[in-house]
Amino acid sequence: MRKIIAGINMTLDGFCDHTAIIPDEELHQHYADLLSNAGTILYGRITYQLMEYWPSVVKNPTGNKAMDEFAVIMDSIPKVVFSRTLNNVEWESATVAKRSLKEEVLSLRQQQGRDILVGSRSLIIALMKLGLVDEFQLCVHPVIAGNGLPLFENIHDRVMLKLLKTKTFGSGAVTLYYEPANKK
C-alpha cells in the first residue's frame, strides 16, 4: 500500500505562504529528491495553478542547476488536481480528479507504485480530517509572516504526532518528519 505524505513549506508562525520564504539551491534539491521518490502528487486548484510555472523553466532553463532539475522532475511527475471549477488541465502530466478526495486517494493508495505526495494546504487539512495522512513533512522556515493562511486551520480534534526525524538546512529551515501517533 502506498503511503500518503503531506509535504509543505510553512513559516515559523504556522502560515503557508510561498512568497514569505526564499527557496535556495539546497531546498530545491531536497524537494527534487522528494518528488523523484514519489509516484503521484495531489494538488488543489490554487496550488496547481501556482505550479504551472515550472514547465516554462523546463522550456527556458534558469541556469540554476537545482532549480532547473526540480522543474524537470516537477514537469514529469503525475499530478491529480482536485477542483470544483477546473474541468481540464493543459499540463500533460496532470489530470483533474473525477471522484471525491476520499475515493480518489483510497483508490490511488491501493495501486502499485511509489508514495503519494500531498502538496496543497487545503488537501492536507481535508485528508487529516479523513485520517488518511501517513506522514507529515513540514519544512519550517525561519520567517515570521505575521499573517496568512494557517496550515492547521479548522482542525478541531487533537492530533498527536510522533517525531520520526529532522533535517536542517543551511538557510535555517528545518523539515520535521512526523507520523500520526496512532499509526501502527
Long-range contacts (C-beta under 8 A, 24 or more apart in sequence): 1-109, 1-110, 2-39, 2-108, 2-109, 2-110, 2-111, 2-113, 2-114, 2-115, 2-116, 3-115, 3-116, 3-134, 3-135, 4-105, 4-109, 4-115, 4-116, 4-118, 4-127, 4-132, 4-133, 4-134, 4-135, 5-38, 5-115, 5-116, 5-117, 5-118, 5-133, 5-134, 5-135, 5-136, 5-137, 6-117, 6-118, 6-124, 6-127, 6-128, 6-133, 6-135, 6-136, 6-137, 7-31, 7-34, 7-117, 7-118, 7-119, 7-136, 7-137, 7-138, 7-139, 8-119, 8-121, 8-124, 8-137, 8-138, 8-139, 8-151, 9-139, 9-141, 9-173, 10-138, 10-139, 10-140, 10-141, 10-151, 11-140, 11-141, 11-143, 11-144, 11-145, 11-148, 12-140, 12-141, 12-142, 12-143, 12-144, 13-144, 13-145, 13-146, 14-150, 14-151, 14-152, 15-145, 15-147, 15-148, 15-149, 15-150, 15-151, 16-121, 16-148, 16-149, 16-150, 16-151, 17-145, 17-148, 17-149, 18-50, 20-141, 20-143, 20-145, 20-148, 21-141, 21-143, 21-173, 22-171, 24-169, 24-170, 24-171, 25-64, 25-65, 25-66, 25-67, 26-66, 26-169, 26-170, 26-171, 27-139, 27-169, 27-171, 27-173, 28-64, 28-66, 28-67, 28-69, 28-70, 29-66, 29-69, 29-70, 30-139, 30-167, 30-169, 30-175, 31-70, 32-66, 32-69, 32-70, 32-73, 34-117, 34-137, 35-70, 35-73, 35-74, 35-77, 35-117, 36-73, 37-114, 37-115, 38-77, 38-114, 38-115, 38-116, 38-117, 39-77, 39-78, 39-113, 39-114, 39-115, 39-116, 40-77, 40-78, 40-79, 40-80, 40-108, 40-113, 40-114, 40-116, 40-117, 41-77, 41-78, 41-79, 41-80, 41-116, 41-117, 41-118, 41-119, 42-79, 42-80, 42-81, 42-82, 42-105, 42-116, 42-117, 42-118, 42-119, 42-120, 42-123, 43-79, 43-80, 43-81, 43-82, 43-119, 43-120, 43-123, 44-81, 44-82, 44-83, 44-120, 44-121, 44-122, 44-123, 45-81, 45-82, 45-83, 45-84, 45-85, 45-86, 46-120, 46-122, 47-119, 47-120, 47-121, 48-79, 48-81, 48-83, 48-86, 48-89, 48-94, 48-120, 51-79, 51-119, 52-91, 55-91, 80-104, 80-108, 82-120, 82-123, 101-126, 101-127, 101-130, 102-130, 102-132, 105-130, 105-132, 106-132, 121-149, 121-151, 124-151, 125-151, 125-152, 125-153, 125-154, 125-155, 128-155, 128-159, 129-155, 131-180, 133-180, 134-179, 134-180, 134-183, 135-164, 135-177, 135-178, 135-179, 136-161, 136-176, 136-177, 136-178, 136-179, 137-175, 137-176, 137-177, 138-175, 138-176, 138-178, 139-173, 139-174, 139-175, 139-176, 140-173, 140-174, 140-175, 140-176, 141-171, 141-172, 141-173, 142-171, 142-172, 142-173
